[in-house]
Amino acid sequence: MHNYSELITRCTSFTLTTLSEVYERTTTALQTSGATRLVKTLQMIQLQKAIMTIGMFSMFEAMLQDELKCRDGFKEAKIILKENNCSDLCEKFIDLELSINILKHGKGKSYSALIAKNGGTLKNYIKELNVENYEEGDVSEINTLIDVDDNFVNYCSEIILQVAEVIRKSNPVVNL
């Protein structure tokens, strides 16, 4: 298999482009019809982005465990990042891990940890508990504590790519 990080970059681009095309067609149709199916399509697009982000990050964890031959791929990745003086990247990776846990589990330890850090490197994507919507009147919004827009999905892909590059440089036989 080709490098996971390269494939996930291509997959992200392909999926976001395809979803964007469906979004454009749907919003155009909404100009003349307020059909429920059109609103559901917009929400489906947002849900697909959340599912994709959770999946890409979870698969990266599996790849890390397999390639680094360890039980906790994220823990091992953070150690490698710190050993290679990549503390800023490590912090982004930690915040991303917390945000993915929030998407999977909702309010809990990860949400509290990210809120305690004032959102850390992802403060623009965190929804506060007492806030109803990210954007008033957005019919595509789904009920999550993380705003999973195209920028967030791309950010997730970019951080995976950067982490994989550091690990590959540290251990050239690793295929991430």
RAGIBEL-V931802 format. One record per residue. N is the residue number from 1. RES is the residue in three letters. SS is DSSP state (H for helix, E for strand, - for the rest). BURIAL is b if it has 16 or more other C-alpha atoms within 10 Angstrom, else e. D_LAST is the distance of its C-alpha to the last C-alpha in Angstrom with 1 decimal. Layout:
n/res/ss/burial/d_last
N/RES/SS/BURIAL/D_LAST
N/RES/SS/BURIAL/D_LAST
This chain:
n/res/ss/burial/d_last
1/MET/-/e/9.7
2/HIS/-/e/8.3
3/ASN/-/e/4.9
4/TYR/H/b/5.2
5/SER/H/b/5.9
6/GLU/H/e/8.3
7/LEU/H/e/9.8
8/ILE/H/b/10.4
9/THR/H/b/12.1
10/ARG/H/e/14.2
11/CYS/H/e/14.9
12/THR/H/b/16.1
13/SER/H/b/18.3
14/PHE/H/e/19.7
15/THR/H/e/20.5
16/LEU/H/b/22.1
17/THR/H/e/24.1
18/THR/H/e/25.4
19/LEU/H/b/26.3
20/SER/H/e/28.0
21/GLU/H/e/30.1
22/VAL/H/e/31.2
23/TYR/H/b/31.9
24/GLU/H/e/34.1
25/ARG/H/e/36.0
26/THR/H/b/36.6
27/THR/H/b/37.8
28/THR/H/e/40.1
29/ALA/H/e/41.5
30/LEU/H/e/42.1
31/GLN/-/e/44.4
32/THR/-/e/47.0
33/SER/-/e/46.1
34/GLY/-/e/45.1
35/ALA/-/e/44.1
36/THR/H/e/42.2
37/ARG/H/e/39.7
38/LEU/H/b/38.7
39/VAL/H/b/38.1
40/LYS/H/e/36.1
41/THR/H/b/34.0
42/LEU/H/b/33.2
43/GLN/H/b/32.3
44/MET/H/b/30.2
45/ILE/H/b/28.1
46/GLN/H/b/27.6
47/LEU/H/b/26.8
48/GLN/H/b/24.2
49/LYS/H/b/22.4
50/ALA/H/b/22.5
51/ILE/H/e/21.3
52/MET/H/b/18.4
53/THR/H/b/17.4
54/ILE/H/b/17.8
55/GLY/H/e/15.8
56/MET/H/b/12.7
57/PHE/H/b/12.7
58/SER/H/b/13.7
59/MET/H/e/11.0
60/PHE/H/b/8.4
61/GLU/H/b/10.6
62/ALA/H/b/10.7
63/MET/H/b/7.0
64/LEU/H/b/7.5
65/GLN/H/b/10.8
66/ASP/H/b/9.9
67/GLU/H/e/7.5
68/LEU/H/b/9.8
69/LYS/-/e/12.8
70/CYS/-/e/14.5
71/ARG/-/e/16.5
72/ASP/-/e/15.6
73/GLY/H/b/11.9
74/PHE/H/b/13.3
75/LYS/H/e/15.9
76/GLU/H/b/13.8
77/ALA/H/b/11.6
78/LYS/H/b/15.0
79/ILE/H/e/16.3
80/ILE/H/b/13.8
81/LEU/H/b/14.5
82/LYS/H/e/18.2
83/GLU/H/e/18.2
84/ASN/-/e/16.9
85/ASN/-/e/19.6
86/CYS/-/e/17.6
87/SER/H/e/20.0
88/ASP/H/e/20.3
89/LEU/H/b/16.6
90/CYS/H/b/16.8
91/GLU/H/b/19.9
92/LYS/H/b/18.4
93/PHE/H/b/15.6
94/ILE/H/b/18.5
95/ASP/H/b/20.6
96/LEU/H/b/18.1
97/GLU/H/b/17.7
98/LEU/H/b/21.5
99/SER/H/b/21.9
100/ILE/H/b/19.8
101/ASN/H/b/21.9
102/ILE/H/b/24.9
103/LEU/H/b/24.1
104/LYS/H/e/23.8
105/HIS/H/e/26.7
106/GLY/-/b/28.9
107/LYS/-/e/31.1
108/GLY/-/e/30.4
109/LYS/H/e/28.9
110/SER/H/b/26.0
111/TYR/H/b/28.4
112/SER/H/e/30.8
113/ALA/H/e/28.3
114/LEU/H/b/27.2
115/ILE/H/e/30.9
116/ALA/H/e/31.8
117/LYS/-/e/29.5
118/ASN/-/e/31.3
119/GLY/-/b/28.1
120/GLY/H/b/26.2
121/THR/H/b/23.9
122/LEU/H/b/24.3
123/LYS/H/e/28.1
124/ASN/H/e/28.7
125/TYR/H/b/27.0
126/ILE/E/b/28.7
127/LYS/-/b/31.8
128/GLU/-/e/34.6
129/LEU/-/e/36.3
130/ASN/-/e/39.7
131/VAL/-/e/38.5
132/GLU/-/e/39.0
133/ASN/-/b/37.0
134/TYR/-/b/34.5
135/GLU/-/e/36.7
136/GLU/-/e/40.2
137/GLY/-/e/41.0
138/ASP/-/e/37.4
139/VAL/-/e/37.8
140/SER/-/b/34.1
141/GLU/-/b/33.3
142/ILE/-/b/32.0
143/ASN/-/e/32.6
144/THR/-/b/29.6
145/LEU/-/b/29.5
146/ILE/E/b/26.6
147/ASP/-/b/27.3
148/VAL/-/b/24.4
149/ASP/-/b/25.2
150/ASP/H/b/23.2
151/ASN/H/e/22.6
152/PHE/H/b/21.1
153/VAL/H/b/18.8
154/ASN/H/b/17.7
155/TYR/H/b/17.5
156/CYS/H/b/15.1
157/SER/H/b/12.8
158/GLU/H/b/13.3
159/ILE/H/b/12.7
160/ILE/H/b/9.3
161/LEU/H/b/8.6
162/GLN/H/e/10.5
163/VAL/H/b/9.3
164/ALA/H/b/5.6
165/GLU/H/b/7.9
166/VAL/H/b/10.1
167/ILE/H/b/8.1
168/ARG/H/e/7.0
169/LYS/H/e/10.7
170/SER/H/e/11.9
171/ASN/-/e/10.4
172/PRO/-/e/9.8
173/VAL/-/e/9.4
174/VAL/-/b/6.1
175/ASN/-/b/3.8
176/LEU/-/b/0.0
